[in-house]
Amino acid sequence: MADRVHPAAHLDHSNTPPATVKQPVSDDKPLLPQGTYVIQIPKDQIYRIPPPENARRIEKLANQKPRRSCCCRCFCWTIATAFILLILLAISAAIFYLVFRPESLKYSIDNISVGGINLTSSTPVSPRLAVHIKSENPNNKLDVYYIGKGSSVDVYYADVNLCNGELPTFKQPANNVTVIQTALKGSNITFARDVHSRLVRQEKQRNVPLKLKVKAPVKIKIGAVKTWEITLTVKCDVAVDWFTQKSKIVSKNCDYRVKLW
């Protein structure tokens, strides 16, 4: 029997999976599979690149001069200089005191005569006072120069300014006692009713209190050195028996202060 040759069955290549192509084997380590990974890095090893505007700002700040340090140095130098000047001033004052031994000036009221005040009526009065002020300079090497221009002498009863005037210009040498005579005037002074009544009562008691205030620009000469113009203010509480040309001083007390600047 003759052998039958059957035709080969038609191969459907559309459903046949393609042959797998093998990749060449490499000696490198295999790549990591795709996915999401979390990598932890220490915080101090994180470096960021600042934006351009921040970089310019940081560069500008870096180029600036340290103002605070300059201010601190100036402040420290100022404090140190002031401290040294104070020490030198204290030493100079101590030397001055040891060499010259300055003593305080002394002031008092020697005499007061009153005119132009009539208490028998309530009409305005124009007081006229002659005041003798005694100034004593007990220093051996210190002269006092009184400057009349800018000086003032005022006499008050209570808060009423009775009269005023000024001092003469003169020099008071060392170890000297000078009596300064001042003529003071007032005009159209009106006393309130209660002030007038109190003044009449005190005059009957032979004790009328007055206040005298002297403001005197002076210069002090020590050896060959003369100071700048300083202000001397003398305040005196004085009481007289009554308002007449022959008034007598019942009590007196004077004090003074010096304004250097």
CYANA upper distance limits for C-alpha pairs under 8 A (distance plus 0.5 A):
 12 ASP  CA     16 THR  CA      7.54
 41 ILE  CA     45 GLN  CA      7.45
 41 ILE  CA     46 ILE  CA      7.83
 42 PRO  CA     46 ILE  CA      7.58
 50 PRO  CA     54 ASN  CA      6.47
 50 PRO  CA     55 ALA  CA      6.53
 51 PRO  CA     55 ALA  CA      6.79
 52 PRO  CA     56 ARG  CA      6.79
 53 GLU  CA     57 ARG  CA      6.79
 54 ASN  CA     58 ILE  CA      6.65
 55 ALA  CA     59 GLU  CA      6.68
 56 ARG  CA     60 LYS  CA      6.67
 57 ARG  CA     61 LEU  CA      6.76
 58 ILE  CA     62 ALA  CA      6.59
 59 GLU  CA     63 ASN  CA      6.80
 60 LYS  CA     64 GLN  CA      7.02
 66 PRO  CA     70 CYS  CA      7.31
 67 ARG  CA     71 CYS  CA      6.73
 68 ARG  CA     72 CYS  CA      6.58
 69 SER  CA     73 ARG  CA      6.66
 70 CYS  CA     74 CYS  CA      6.70
 71 CYS  CA     75 PHE  CA      6.57
 72 CYS  CA     76 CYS  CA      6.61
 73 ARG  CA     77 TRP  CA      6.62
 74 CYS  CA     78 THR  CA      6.59
 75 PHE  CA     79 ILE  CA      6.73
 76 CYS  CA     80 ALA  CA      6.61
 77 TRP  CA     81 THR  CA      6.53
 78 THR  CA     82 ALA  CA      6.62
 79 ILE  CA     83 PHE  CA      6.60
 80 ALA  CA     84 ILE  CA      6.72
 81 THR  CA     85 LEU  CA      6.67
 82 ALA  CA     86 LEU  CA      6.67
 83 PHE  CA     87 ILE  CA      6.81
 84 ILE  CA     88 LEU  CA      6.73
 85 LEU  CA     89 LEU  CA      6.51
 86 LEU  CA     90 ALA  CA      6.60
 87 ILE  CA     91 ILE  CA      6.73
 88 LEU  CA     92 SER  CA      6.60
 89 LEU  CA     93 ALA  CA      6.59
 90 ALA  CA     94 ALA  CA      6.67
 91 ILE  CA     95 ILE  CA      6.71
 92 SER  CA     96 PHE  CA      6.53
 93 ALA  CA     97 TYR  CA      6.61
 94 ALA  CA     98 LEU  CA      6.71
 95 ILE  CA     99 VAL  CA      6.59
 96 PHE  CA    100 PHE  CA      6.39
 96 PHE  CA    101 ARG  CA      7.98
 97 TYR  CA    101 ARG  CA      5.39
 97 TYR  CA    102 PRO  CA      7.01
100 PHE  CA    140 ASN  CA      8.24
100 PHE  CA    141 LYS  CA      7.08
101 ARG  CA    139 ASN  CA      8.34
102 PRO  CA    139 ASN  CA      6.47
102 PRO  CA    142 LEU  CA      8.20
103 GLU  CA    138 PRO  CA      6.98
103 GLU  CA    139 ASN  CA      6.35
104 SER  CA    137 ASN  CA      8.24
104 SER  CA    138 PRO  CA      8.07
105 LEU  CA    135 SER  CA      7.84
105 LEU  CA    136 GLU  CA      6.41
105 LEU  CA    137 ASN  CA      5.79
105 LEU  CA    138 PRO  CA      7.35
106 LYS  CA    135 SER  CA      6.38
106 LYS  CA    136 GLU  CA      5.53
106 LYS  CA    137 ASN  CA      7.34
107 TYR  CA    133 ILE  CA      7.50
107 TYR  CA    134 LYS  CA      6.08
107 TYR  CA    135 SER  CA      5.30
107 TYR  CA    136 GLU  CA      6.89
107 TYR  CA    234 VAL  CA      8.19
107 TYR  CA    254 CYS  CA      6.75
107 TYR  CA    255 ASP  CA      7.74
107 TYR  CA    256 TYR  CA      8.48
108 SER  CA    133 ILE  CA      6.41
108 SER  CA    134 LYS  CA      5.77
108 SER  CA    135 SER  CA      7.43
108 SER  CA    236 CYS  CA      8.06
108 SER  CA    252 LYS  CA      7.95
108 SER  CA    253 ASN  CA      7.50
108 SER  CA    254 CYS  CA      6.28
109 ILE  CA    131 VAL  CA      7.89
109 ILE  CA    132 HIS  CA      6.48
109 ILE  CA    133 ILE  CA      5.25
109 ILE  CA    134 LYS  CA      6.53
109 ILE  CA    236 CYS  CA      8.33
109 ILE  CA    238 VAL  CA      8.22
109 ILE  CA    252 LYS  CA      7.49
109 ILE  CA    254 CYS  CA      8.44
110 ASP  CA    131 VAL  CA      8.23
110 ASP  CA    132 HIS  CA      5.85
110 ASP  CA    133 ILE  CA      6.40
110 ASP  CA    134 LYS  CA      6.74
111 ASN  CA    130 ALA  CA      8.42
111 ASN  CA    131 VAL  CA      6.42
111 ASN  CA    132 HIS  CA      5.64
111 ASN  CA    133 ILE  CA      8.08
111 ASN  CA    248 LYS  CA      7.90
111 ASN  CA    249 ILE  CA      7.45
112 ILE  CA    129 LEU  CA      7.32
112 ILE  CA    130 ALA  CA      6.18
112 ILE  CA    131 VAL  CA      5.22
112 ILE  CA    132 HIS  CA      7.01
112 ILE  CA    240 VAL  CA      8.44
112 ILE  CA    246 LYS  CA      8.45
112 ILE  CA    247 SER  CA      6.85
112 ILE  CA    248 LYS  CA      7.73
112 ILE  CA    249 ILE  CA      7.75
113 SER  CA    129 LEU  CA      6.13
113 SER  CA    130 ALA  CA      5.78
113 SER  CA    131 VAL  CA      7.30
113 SER  CA    243 PHE  CA      8.06
113 SER  CA    244 THR  CA      6.78
113 SER  CA    245 GLN  CA      5.01
113 SER  CA    246 LYS  CA      6.24
113 SER  CA    247 SER  CA      5.94
114 VAL  CA    127 PRO  CA      7.66
114 VAL  CA    128 ARG  CA      6.45
114 VAL  CA    129 LEU  CA      5.22
114 VAL  CA    130 ALA  CA      7.31
114 VAL  CA    243 PHE  CA      5.70
114 VAL  CA    244 THR  CA      5.42
114 VAL  CA    245 GLN  CA      5.51
114 VAL  CA    246 LYS  CA      8.08
114 VAL  CA    247 SER  CA      7.29
115 GLY  CA    127 PRO  CA      6.34
115 GLY  CA    128 ARG  CA      5.51
115 GLY  CA    129 LEU  CA      6.79
115 GLY  CA    243 PHE  CA      7.25
115 GLY  CA    244 THR  CA      6.28
115 GLY  CA    245 GLN  CA      6.37
116 GLY  CA    125 VAL  CA      6.92
116 GLY  CA    126 SER  CA      5.93
116 GLY  CA    127 PRO  CA      5.03
116 GLY  CA    128 ARG  CA      6.22
117 ILE  CA    125 VAL  CA      6.13
117 ILE  CA    126 SER  CA      7.14
117 ILE  CA    127 PRO  CA      6.02
117 ILE  CA    243 PHE  CA      7.35
118 ASN  CA    125 VAL  CA      7.48
119 LEU  CA    196 HIS  CA      8.00
119 LEU  CA    200 VAL  CA      7.21
122 SER  CA    190 THR  CA      8.09
122 SER  CA    191 PHE  CA      7.93
122 SER  CA    196 HIS  CA      8.20
123 THR  CA    190 THR  CA      7.43
124 PRO  CA    188 ASN  CA      5.49
124 PRO  CA    189 ILE  CA      5.57
124 PRO  CA    190 THR  CA      5.12
124 PRO  CA    191 PHE  CA      8.00
125 VAL  CA    187 SER  CA      6.98
125 VAL  CA    188 ASN  CA      5.82
125 VAL  CA    189 ILE  CA      5.58
125 VAL  CA    190 THR  CA      7.09
126 SER  CA    185 LYS  CA      7.74
126 SER  CA    186 GLY  CA      5.62
126 SER  CA    187 SER  CA      4.55
126 SER  CA    188 ASN  CA      5.95
126 SER  CA    189 ILE  CA      6.64
127 PRO  CA    162 LEU  CA      6.81
127 PRO  CA    163 CYS  CA      6.88
127 PRO  CA    185 LYS  CA      6.41
127 PRO  CA    186 GLY  CA      5.63
127 PRO  CA    187 SER  CA      7.13
127 PRO  CA    189 ILE  CA      8.35
128 ARG  CA    163 CYS  CA      7.54
128 ARG  CA    183 ALA  CA      7.91
128 ARG  CA    184 LEU  CA      6.30
128 ARG  CA    185 LYS  CA      5.22
128 ARG  CA    186 GLY  CA      7.01
129 LEU  CA    163 CYS  CA      7.92
129 LEU  CA    183 ALA  CA      6.53
129 LEU  CA    184 LEU  CA      5.60
129 LEU  CA    185 LYS  CA      7.00
130 ALA  CA    181 GLN  CA      7.58
130 ALA  CA    182 THR  CA      6.31
130 ALA  CA    183 ALA  CA      5.20
130 ALA  CA    184 LEU  CA      6.69
131 VAL  CA    181 GLN  CA      6.44
131 VAL  CA    182 THR  CA      5.89
131 VAL  CA    183 ALA  CA      7.10
131 VAL  CA    184 LEU  CA      8.17
132 HIS  CA    179 VAL  CA      6.72
132 HIS  CA    180 ILE  CA      6.06
132 HIS  CA    181 GLN  CA      5.13
132 HIS  CA    182 THR  CA      6.95
133 ILE  CA    179 VAL  CA      6.02
133 ILE  CA    180 ILE  CA      5.48
133 ILE  CA    181 GLN  CA      6.98
133 ILE  CA    182 THR  CA      8.43
134 LYS  CA    177 VAL  CA      7.56
134 LYS  CA    178 THR  CA      6.33
134 LYS  CA    179 VAL  CA      4.83
134 LYS  CA    180 ILE  CA      6.63
135 SER  CA    177 VAL  CA      6.26
135 SER  CA    178 THR  CA      5.73
135 SER  CA    179 VAL  CA      6.64
135 SER  CA    180 ILE  CA      7.85
136 GLU  CA    175 ASN  CA      8.22
136 GLU  CA    176 ASN  CA      6.58
136 GLU  CA    177 VAL  CA      4.91
136 GLU  CA    178 THR  CA      6.92
137 ASN  CA    172 GLN  CA      7.90
137 ASN  CA    173 PRO  CA      8.00
137 ASN  CA    174 ALA  CA      6.55
137 ASN  CA    175 ASN  CA      5.92
137 ASN  CA    176 ASN  CA      5.82
137 ASN  CA    177 VAL  CA      6.73
138 PRO  CA    174 ALA  CA      7.17
138 PRO  CA    175 ASN  CA      5.20
138 PRO  CA    176 ASN  CA      7.21
139 ASN  CA    174 ALA  CA      5.95
139 ASN  CA    175 ASN  CA      6.04
140 ASN  CA    174 ALA  CA      5.76
140 ASN  CA    175 ASN  CA      6.33
141 LYS  CA    174 ALA  CA      6.46
141 LYS  CA    222 ILE  CA      6.55
141 LYS  CA    223 GLY  CA      6.75
142 LEU  CA    173 PRO  CA      7.57
142 LEU  CA    174 ALA  CA      5.83
142 LEU  CA    220 ILE  CA      7.35
142 LEU  CA    221 LYS  CA      6.24
142 LEU  CA    222 ILE  CA      5.42
142 LEU  CA    223 GLY  CA      7.55
143 ASP  CA    171 LYS  CA      7.79
143 ASP  CA    172 GLN  CA      6.40
143 ASP  CA    173 PRO  CA      5.06
143 ASP  CA    174 ALA  CA      5.71
143 ASP  CA    220 ILE  CA      6.26
143 ASP  CA    221 LYS  CA      5.57
143 ASP  CA    222 ILE  CA      7.19
144 VAL  CA    171 LYS  CA      6.41
144 VAL  CA    172 GLN  CA      5.61
144 VAL  CA    173 PRO  CA      6.90
144 VAL  CA    174 ALA  CA      8.40
144 VAL  CA    218 VAL  CA      7.21
144 VAL  CA    219 LYS  CA      6.49
144 VAL  CA    220 ILE  CA      5.24
144 VAL  CA    221 LYS  CA      6.92
145 TYR  CA    169 THR  CA      8.25
145 TYR  CA    170 PHE  CA      6.68
145 TYR  CA    171 LYS  CA      5.00
145 TYR  CA    172 GLN  CA      6.72
145 TYR  CA    218 VAL  CA      5.88
145 TYR  CA    219 LYS  CA      5.56
145 TYR  CA    220 ILE  CA      6.68
145 TYR  CA    221 LYS  CA      8.25
146 TYR  CA    168 PRO  CA      8.10
146 TYR  CA    169 THR  CA      5.93
146 TYR  CA    170 PHE  CA      5.89
146 TYR  CA    171 LYS  CA      6.56
146 TYR  CA    172 GLN  CA      8.18
146 TYR  CA    216 ALA  CA      7.33
146 TYR  CA    217 PRO  CA      6.81
146 TYR  CA    218 VAL  CA      5.12
146 TYR  CA    219 LYS  CA      7.28
147 ILE  CA    151 SER  CA      7.60
147 ILE  CA    167 LEU  CA      8.34
147 ILE  CA    168 PRO  CA      7.72
147 ILE  CA    169 THR  CA      5.37
147 ILE  CA    170 PHE  CA      7.51
147 ILE  CA    216 ALA  CA      7.41
147 ILE  CA    217 PRO  CA      5.98
147 ILE  CA    218 VAL  CA      6.15
147 ILE  CA    219 LYS  CA      8.37
148 GLY  CA    166 GLU  CA      7.24
148 GLY  CA    167 LEU  CA      5.64
148 GLY  CA    168 PRO  CA      5.28
148 GLY  CA    169 THR  CA      4.91
148 GLY  CA    170 PHE  CA      8.37
148 GLY  CA    216 ALA  CA      7.83
148 GLY  CA    217 PRO  CA      7.95
149 LYS  CA    169 THR  CA      8.19
149 LYS  CA    217 PRO  CA      8.42
150 GLY  CA    216 ALA  CA      7.77
150 GLY  CA    217 PRO  CA      7.28
151 SER  CA    166 GLU  CA      5.88
151 SER  CA    167 LEU  CA      6.48
151 SER  CA    214 VAL  CA      8.06
151 SER  CA    215 LYS  CA      5.89
151 SER  CA    216 ALA  CA      5.14
151 SER  CA    217 PRO  CA      6.69
152 SER  CA    164 ASN  CA      7.63
152 SER  CA    165 GLY  CA      6.28
152 SER  CA    166 GLU  CA      4.85
152 SER  CA    167 LEU  CA      7.08
152 SER  CA    214 VAL  CA      6.29
152 SER  CA    215 LYS  CA      5.68
152 SER  CA    216 ALA  CA      7.20
153 VAL  CA    164 ASN  CA      5.89
153 VAL  CA    165 GLY  CA      5.57
153 VAL  CA    166 GLU  CA      5.74
153 VAL  CA    167 LEU  CA      7.58
153 VAL  CA    184 LEU  CA      8.19
153 VAL  CA    212 LEU  CA      7.72
153 VAL  CA    213 LYS  CA      6.29
153 VAL  CA    214 VAL  CA      5.06
153 VAL  CA    215 LYS  CA      7.01
154 ASP  CA    161 ASN  CA      7.50
154 ASP  CA    162 LEU  CA      8.18
154 ASP  CA    163 CYS  CA      6.50
154 ASP  CA    164 ASN  CA      4.86
154 ASP  CA    165 GLY  CA      7.15
154 ASP  CA    184 LEU  CA      8.33
154 ASP  CA    212 LEU  CA      6.24
154 ASP  CA    213 LYS  CA      5.79
154 ASP  CA    214 VAL  CA      7.10
155 VAL  CA    161 ASN  CA      6.52
155 VAL  CA    162 LEU  CA      6.24
155 VAL  CA    163 CYS  CA      6.19
155 VAL  CA    164 ASN  CA      6.89
155 VAL  CA    210 LEU  CA      7.34
155 VAL  CA    211 LYS  CA      6.13
155 VAL  CA    212 LEU  CA      5.05
155 VAL  CA    213 LYS  CA      7.03
156 TYR  CA    160 VAL  CA      5.91
156 TYR  CA    161 ASN  CA      5.02
156 TYR  CA    162 LEU  CA      5.96
156 TYR  CA    163 CYS  CA      8.01
156 TYR  CA    210 LEU  CA      6.23
156 TYR  CA    211 LYS  CA      5.54
156 TYR  CA    212 LEU  CA      6.92
157 TYR  CA    161 ASN  CA      7.12
157 TYR  CA    162 LEU  CA      7.24
157 TYR  CA    209 PRO  CA      7.36
157 TYR  CA    210 LEU  CA      5.55
157 TYR  CA    211 LYS  CA      6.96
158 ALA  CA    210 LEU  CA      7.82
158 ALA  CA    211 LYS  CA      8.37
160 VAL  CA    191 PHE  CA      8.37
162 LEU  CA    185 LYS  CA      8.29
162 LEU  CA    186 GLY  CA      6.28
162 LEU  CA    189 ILE  CA      7.37
163 CYS  CA    184 LEU  CA      6.08
163 CYS  CA    185 LYS  CA      5.18
163 CYS  CA    186 GLY  CA      4.56
163 CYS  CA    187 SER  CA      8.13
164 ASN  CA    184 LEU  CA      5.41
164 ASN  CA    185 LYS  CA      6.13
164 ASN  CA    186 GLY  CA      7.04
165 GLY  CA    182 THR  CA      7.69
165 GLY  CA    183 ALA  CA      7.13
165 GLY  CA    184 LEU  CA      5.33
165 GLY  CA    185 LYS  CA      7.27
166 GLU  CA    182 THR  CA      7.61
166 GLU  CA    184 LEU  CA      8.41
167 LEU  CA    180 ILE  CA      8.23
167 LEU  CA    182 THR  CA      7.03
167 LEU  CA    216 ALA  CA      7.93
172 GLN  CA    176 ASN  CA      7.08
172 GLN  CA    177 VAL  CA      8.35
172 GLN  CA    178 THR  CA      7.57
191 PHE  CA    195 VAL  CA      6.40
191 PHE  CA    196 HIS  CA      6.01
192 ALA  CA    196 HIS  CA      6.50
193 ARG  CA    197 SER  CA      6.68
194 ASP  CA    198 ARG  CA      6.66
195 VAL  CA    199 LEU  CA      6.57
196 HIS  CA    200 VAL  CA      6.72
197 SER  CA    201 ARG  CA      6.74
198 ARG  CA    202 GLN  CA      6.63
199 LEU  CA    203 GLU  CA      6.61
199 LEU  CA    208 VAL  CA      7.55
200 VAL  CA    204 LYS  CA      6.83
201 ARG  CA    205 GLN  CA      6.93
202 GLN  CA    206 ARG  CA      6.69
202 GLN  CA    207 ASN  CA      5.99
202 GLN  CA    208 VAL  CA      5.87
203 GLU  CA    207 ASN  CA      6.44
203 GLU  CA    208 VAL  CA      6.23
203 GLU  CA    241 ASP  CA      6.98
203 GLU  CA    242 TRP  CA      5.66
203 GLU  CA    243 PHE  CA      8.16
204 LYS  CA    242 TRP  CA      8.37
205 GLN  CA    241 ASP  CA      8.19
206 ARG  CA    240 VAL  CA      7.58
206 ARG  CA    241 ASP  CA      4.47
206 ARG  CA    242 TRP  CA      6.33
207 ASN  CA    239 ALA  CA      6.39
207 ASN  CA    240 VAL  CA      6.16
207 ASN  CA    241 ASP  CA      5.31
207 ASN  CA    242 TRP  CA      7.48
207 ASN  CA    250 VAL  CA      7.33
208 VAL  CA    239 ALA  CA      5.67
208 VAL  CA    240 VAL  CA      5.78
208 VAL  CA    241 ASP  CA      6.53
208 VAL  CA    242 TRP  CA      6.88
209 PRO  CA    237 ASP  CA      7.75
209 PRO  CA    238 VAL  CA      6.42
209 PRO  CA    239 ALA  CA      4.66
209 PRO  CA    240 VAL  CA      7.15
210 LEU  CA    237 ASP  CA      6.63
210 LEU  CA    238 VAL  CA      5.84
210 LEU  CA    239 ALA  CA      6.18
210 LEU  CA    240 VAL  CA      8.29
211 LYS  CA    235 LYS  CA      7.87
211 LYS  CA    236 CYS  CA      6.33
211 LYS  CA    237 ASP  CA      5.39
211 LYS  CA    238 VAL  CA      6.70
212 LEU  CA    235 LYS  CA      6.33
212 LEU  CA    236 CYS  CA      5.59
212 LEU  CA    237 ASP  CA      7.04
212 LEU  CA    238 VAL  CA      8.02
213 LYS  CA    233 THR  CA      7.78
213 LYS  CA    234 VAL  CA      6.29
213 LYS  CA    235 LYS  CA      5.15
213 LYS  CA    236 CYS  CA      6.98
214 VAL  CA    232 LEU  CA      8.49
214 VAL  CA    233 THR  CA      6.11
214 VAL  CA    234 VAL  CA      5.43
214 VAL  CA    235 LYS  CA      6.91
215 LYS  CA    231 THR  CA      7.47
215 LYS  CA    232 LEU  CA      6.40
215 LYS  CA    233 THR  CA      5.08
215 LYS  CA    234 VAL  CA      7.00
216 ALA  CA    231 THR  CA      6.29
216 ALA  CA    232 LEU  CA      5.58
216 ALA  CA    233 THR  CA      6.79
217 PRO  CA    229 GLU  CA      6.78
217 PRO  CA    230 ILE  CA      6.16
217 PRO  CA    231 THR  CA      5.01
217 PRO  CA    232 LEU  CA      6.54
218 VAL  CA    229 GLU  CA      6.13
218 VAL  CA    230 ILE  CA      6.01
218 VAL  CA    231 THR  CA      6.66
218 VAL  CA    232 LEU  CA      7.27
219 LYS  CA    226 LYS  CA      7.19
219 LYS  CA    227 THR  CA      6.14
219 LYS  CA    228 TRP  CA      6.54
219 LYS  CA    229 GLU  CA      5.54
219 LYS  CA    230 ILE  CA      6.76
220 ILE  CA    226 LYS  CA      6.16
220 ILE  CA    227 THR  CA      5.95
220 ILE  CA    228 TRP  CA      8.34
221 LYS  CA    225 VAL  CA      6.09
221 LYS  CA    226 LYS  CA      4.59
221 LYS  CA    227 THR  CA      6.77
222 ILE  CA    226 LYS  CA      6.72
229 GLU  CA    260 LEU  CA      8.46
230 ILE  CA    258 VAL  CA      7.77
230 ILE  CA    259 LYS  CA      6.55
230 ILE  CA    260 LEU  CA      5.53
230 ILE  CA    261 TRP  CA      6.98
231 THR  CA    258 VAL  CA      6.40
231 THR  CA    259 LYS  CA      5.61
231 THR  CA    260 LEU  CA      7.12
231 THR  CA    261 TRP  CA      8.44
232 LEU  CA    256 TYR  CA      7.57
232 LEU  CA    257 ARG  CA      6.60
232 LEU  CA    258 VAL  CA      5.30
232 LEU  CA    259 LYS  CA      6.95
233 THR  CA    256 TYR  CA      5.93
233 THR  CA    257 ARG  CA      5.98
233 THR  CA    258 VAL  CA      6.91
234 VAL  CA    254 CYS  CA      7.43
234 VAL  CA    255 ASP  CA      6.29
234 VAL  CA    256 TYR  CA      4.71
234 VAL  CA    257 ARG  CA      7.23
235 LYS  CA    254 CYS  CA      6.13
235 LYS  CA    255 ASP  CA      5.97
235 LYS  CA    256 TYR  CA      6.54
236 CYS  CA    252 LYS  CA      7.41
236 CYS  CA    253 ASN  CA      5.98
236 CYS  CA    254 CYS  CA      4.58
236 CYS  CA    255 ASP  CA      6.88
237 ASP  CA    251 SER  CA      8.41
237 ASP  CA    252 LYS  CA      6.06
237 ASP  CA    253 ASN  CA      5.77
237 ASP  CA    254 CYS  CA      6.91
238 VAL  CA    249 ILE  CA      7.57
238 VAL  CA    250 VAL  CA      7.96
238 VAL  CA    251 SER  CA      6.05
238 VAL  CA    252 LYS  CA      4.71
238 VAL  CA    253 ASN  CA      6.96
239 ALA  CA    249 ILE  CA      6.33
239 ALA  CA    250 VAL  CA      5.79
239 ALA  CA    251 SER  CA      5.74
239 ALA  CA    252 LYS  CA      6.99
240 VAL  CA    247 SER  CA      6.62
240 VAL  CA    248 LYS  CA      5.91
240 VAL  CA    249 ILE  CA      4.96
240 VAL  CA    250 VAL  CA      5.71
240 VAL  CA    251 SER  CA      7.84
241 ASP  CA    247 SER  CA      6.65
241 ASP  CA    248 LYS  CA      6.22
241 ASP  CA    249 ILE  CA      7.12
241 ASP  CA    250 VAL  CA      6.81
242 TRP  CA    247 SER  CA      6.38
242 TRP  CA    248 LYS  CA      8.12
243 PHE  CA    247 SER  CA      6.66
